[in-house]
Amino acid sequence: MAVNGAGPKGRPITGNLLEFRKDPLAFLQKAYKEYGDFVPIRFGPTRHVYLISDPDSIKEVLLTKQASFRKAKGLQTAKAVIGEGVLTSEGEQHMRQRRMLQPAFKKTTISRYGDTMVRYSEELISEWRSGEERVITNDMMRLTLNIITQTMFGMNLSEGYGDVSHALEVGMKYVSRRASSFIDLPFELPTKNNKEFKESAEMLDKIIYGIIQERRAKGEEDREDLLAMLLAARDDEDGTGMTDKQVRDEVMTIFLAGHETTANTLAWTFYLLSQNPDARAKLEEELDRVLTDRLPTVADLEKLPYTGNVIWEALRIYPPVWAVNREVSEEVEIGGHLLKPGDTVMMSQYVIHRSDRYFEDPEVFRPERFEGDLLKRIPGFAYFPFGGGPRICIGNHFAFMEASLVLATIARRFRLDLAEDHHKVEGEPLVTLRPKHGLRMVAEKRR
């Protein structure tokens, strides 16, 4: 069966691109509510996109028929920043890199980093004063960058935080602009954006290649950070390791994805708690009862189910990865629709996580919904904050552990509320979903 179904009309040449660019989240939600699970969208005269919101069809794309798809334009563009890492590579190269990375992200391996996550969280809030206003989005970015730097390299990057943070920000915005552009200007053109991006990329490369080469020269095999594991990794099938370029690409992928997504999750979590005092009180009661006057540990997480559910619910309402795109590489039927090579399918976590088909009162922050067996009662791909299938986020356990430990460490000592003169809070869907203009919050000490 060929593609059928109605969708938003759009303009003659640009199609739906301008409306999408103006407010991607509102556009996608409206398209889903008005036209259903399979919505044709047009970005420009030739780029055909299909918004898929049926969990069974999403499972076909990401799992059962994933061989008929490749990474779409956004992640192809991201190669300019993160290279051919596990996030952007395809086919056999992807499977090889994933095999080599897997041991570094086992639960038993990442649990050793829990103390680091708690220690840096404590250091951050030791600067806070009761009643002061904090830009919590900046605080969370700095915190998660410090954590990933320590766990990745075994070093503190606080002195160079500003430069590295700016370079990562430039890269994120550059990828976001190019991914939704109507015309792709060559990287070589000396535009202001291209020049700024090139300078930032060169600065990051200089730092990361310098660390890799210094580590290889010293031969410090006994270190327990992620970089040591990458340098020591060998492919089970052919016994080969990674080149400096491959290590750099994986480091850059983890570096970028490993702090940006968790920082946004934490910022959104504190915002949602500030708007839902009953949920915050329940969280604080659990932390006080389980931890009393001590810091949390990895072993405590199983005793803090509500803390975990707060993170799961924040990931539902404000998923850091707000959409996953795939490009059709060979003719394939999805949900009764025949797709052709070059077509793009878009699957939006933001849209599906807020569907009342799968979640009662979907706009309401209710961590209790994850108690029991919610994820067994709904279709498998009605909730997929970390993606799914063979390309599911390799760092999902690391990210969830980090978010839970940081939340527990901060919430046991401080309560955060929006500043009185705060602007309207809204999402900014770049590569990840972040709070637009940041979040200014007042920190009040609890104990």
Helices and strands as residue ranges (DSSP letters): H 17-22, H 24-35, E 38-43, E 47-52, H 55-59, I 60-64, G 66-68, E 69-71, H 73-82, H 91-101, G 102-105, H 107-110, G 111-113, H 114-125, E 132-135, H 136-153, G 158-160, H 161-179, H 192-218, H 226-232, H 244-275, H 277-291, G 298-303, H 305-317, E 324-328, E 332-334, E 337-339, E 344-347, H 349-353, G 367-370, H 374-377, G 389-391, H 396-411, E 414-418, E 427-429, E 433-435, E 440-445
